[in-house]
Every structure is written in structure tokens, then in C-alpha cells.
Amino acid sequence: MQNFIVRITQENFKLLNRAEIGCFILPDTTSPEFAAEFIAKACAADKLVLAEGEKALDFYLQYNPDGLILNTAKEANPAKAIKEVQKKAKKAVLGVVTRNRRHEAMLVSECEPDFVIFKFWKDGFESNKELLDWYGELFLIQNAAQIEEDCDFSALNADFIILDDVKYTILLAK
């Protein structure tokens, strides 16, 4: 079975003890009480927690999860954005969302994040799969496939598959 990173969209702790989930993502809009409790319980279960959203860095600095996800897909200068975050969050595990293009993936990887995230939709799935395969062959930096729509990700050669908790729960039911 693939390794999963699960984005928490509903305030519950049901998935914390799943062996195939090594990491969780909390949106920066998560309530402070739930964030604090979830981070503590995830730490006790030996799971990582990453912040995500426009204010992910602020969330990271305030609630002290293990790291954060930075979306550089709309950045004119992704390297600059990554370096600014790395300066402010020196010990953070850093995942970076990149545009699904080789050039941007290379630029992002030069900044040495912990992993690079490629988004997947039904439309363009095969070309994104080719990009992910290419990336996995050339770079030592881990990668993740963030599944945006219902599509078969079982053949993806990704280090991690990112799903939200609802999609993951549906997957468990199959």
C-alpha cells in the first residue's frame, strides 16, 4: 500500500492510528483548540503534522506543528518565496506545491525542500504522471501526488499520496 498524507477537513481524530498515514495536513483555518489537541495527539502517535494555507507560516509559528506546505504555483519567483519561509521556519519540514512543469519543478528542487508536490486531476492525468515519473528518476528529493479529483492513483510512482480525510475514508470503505 502507498504512503499517505491526509488533509484534515473535519475535526476528528479517527485516522491518527492508521499505519499507512505518516503525516497529516491541517489548514491554517483550523480552530486553535482542535489544532493544539490534534498536534499533541499526532505527536504522541509518532505522526507529522504540517500547516497549509495562505497563512501556513503564521500557523506554524503559533502552533508549532512539524512543518508546513508552501504553494508556489502562483509565485512569480518560487525560489524567493521558499527561501523566505526557510529563513523564518528553520526546523520545519517543508513541502512545496509546484506548477506541473519540469522547469518549475527543477527551480523548486534547487531550494531543497523536504518534498515537492504535484497536483493531479482527471484532465491531464497522464501528462502529470509522466512528469512525476521523470521527477522521481532525476531527483533525490521526495515527491507527493496531491489528488484533486476522483482518479485512480494506484499506478503513480509517488513517495506519498495526498488525500483529504473524506476521500481517504471512502478509499478505506472500498
C-alpha positions in Angstrom: 0.0 0.0 0.0 1.2 3.5 -0.7 2.2 6.0 2.0 -0.4 8.7 2.6 -0.5 12.2 3.8 -4.1 13.1 4.8 -5.5 16.6 4.9 -7.9 17.0 7.8 -11.1 18.8 6.8 -13.3 17.6 9.6 -12.4 18.0 13.3 -11.9 14.4 14.4 -9.1 12.1 15.4 -10.3 8.9 13.8 -7.4 8.5 11.4 -4.5 9.1 13.8 -3.6 5.5 14.3 -3.7 4.3 10.7 -0.2 2.8 10.0 -0.1 3.9 6.3 -0.6 7.5 7.2 2.7 9.1 8.4 1.6 12.7 8.1 -1.4 15.0 8.4 -2.1 18.4 7.0 -4.1 21.0 9.0 -5.5 24.0 7.1 -4.5 27.4 8.6 -8.2 28.0 9.3 -8.4 25.1 11.8 -9.7 26.2 15.2 -7.0 26.8 17.8 -8.4 24.3 20.2 -8.6 21.5 17.7 -5.2 22.4 16.2 -3.4 22.2 19.6 -5.1 18.9 20.5 -4.6 17.3 17.1 -0.9 18.2 17.0 -0.4 16.8 20.5 -2.2 13.5 19.7 -0.4 13.2 16.4 3.0 13.7 18.1 2.0 11.0 20.7 1.2 8.7 17.8 4.5 9.5 16.1 2.9 11.2 13.1 3.9 14.5 11.5 1.6 17.5 11.1 2.0 20.2 8.5 0.2 23.5 8.2 -1.3 24.6 4.9 -2.9 27.7 3.5 -2.1 31.3 2.8 -1.2 31.8 6.5 0.6 28.5 7.0 3.8 30.1 8.2 1.9 32.1 10.9 0.0 28.9 11.9 3.4 27.0 12.1 5.0 29.7 14.2 1.9 29.9 16.5 1.0 26.2 17.0 4.4 24.5 16.3 3.4 21.6 14.1 6.3 19.7 12.4 6.3 21.9 9.3 4.2 23.4 6.5 3.2 23.2 2.9 4.0 26.2 0.7 2.1 26.6 -2.5 4.4 28.3 -5.1 2.2 27.6 -8.1 1.2 31.2 -8.4 4.5 32.7 -7.4 6.5 34.8 -9.9 9.7 33.8 -8.0 9.1 30.5 -6.3 12.8 30.3 -5.1 12.5 33.6 -3.2 9.2 32.5 -1.5 10.8 29.2 -0.4 13.9 30.9 0.9 11.9 33.4 2.9 9.9 30.5 4.6 13.1 28.5 5.2 14.7 31.6 6.9 11.7 32.0 9.3 11.0 28.3 9.9 14.5 26.8 10.0 13.5 23.4 11.5 10.2 23.0 9.6 9.5 20.0 7.4 8.8 21.8 4.1 6.6 20.5 1.3 6.3 22.7 -1.8 3.5 22.7 -4.3 4.8 23.5 -7.8 3.3 24.1 -11.2 3.1 20.8 -13.1 6.0 21.7 -15.4 9.6 20.4 -15.5 11.3 23.8 -15.3 9.3 24.9 -12.2 9.9 21.5 -10.5 13.7 21.9 -11.1 13.7 25.5 -9.7 11.7 24.4 -6.6 14.0 21.4 -6.1 17.1 23.6 -6.1 15.9 25.2 -2.9 16.0 21.7 -1.3 12.5 21.4 0.3 11.8 18.1 2.0 9.3 17.1 -0.7 7.8 18.5 -3.9 4.0 18.2 -4.5 2.4 17.7 -7.9 -1.4 18.1 -8.2 -3.4 15.6 -10.1 -6.8 16.0 -11.9 -8.6 13.7 -14.3 -7.8 16.1 -17.1 -4.1 15.9 -17.8 -3.5 12.9 -15.5 -1.3 11.0 -18.0 1.0 14.0 -18.7 1.3 14.7 -14.9 2.1 11.0 -14.4 4.9 11.3 -16.9 6.2 14.4 -15.1 6.1 12.6 -11.8 8.0 9.6 -13.3 10.6 12.0 -14.8 11.0 13.8 -11.5 11.4 10.6 -9.5 14.1 9.3 -11.8 16.2 12.6 -11.7 15.8 14.0 -8.2 16.6 12.7 -4.8 14.0 15.0 -3.1 10.9 13.1 -2.3 7.6 13.8 -4.1 3.9 13.7 -3.5 0.9 13.4 -5.7 -1.9 15.5 -4.4 -5.2 14.0 -5.8 -7.6 16.8 -6.5 -10.4 14.7 -8.2 -11.5 11.1 -8.1 -8.9 9.3 -10.2 -7.0 6.1 -10.0 -3.7 6.9 -8.3 -2.6 3.3 -7.7 -0.2 3.4 -10.6 1.5 6.6 -9.6 5.2 6.3 -8.6 4.9 8.8 -5.8 6.6 8.7 -2.5 3.4 10.0 -0.9 -0.2 10.3 -2.0 -2.1 13.3 -0.5 -5.8 12.9 0.0 -8.3 14.7 2.2 -9.8 12.8 5.1 -13.2 12.3 3.3 -11.5 10.8 0.2 -9.3 8.7 2.3 -12.3 7.4 4.3 -14.1 6.5 1.1 -10.9 4.6 0.0 -10.9 2.6 3.2 -14.5 1.6 2.6 -13.8 0.1 -0.8 
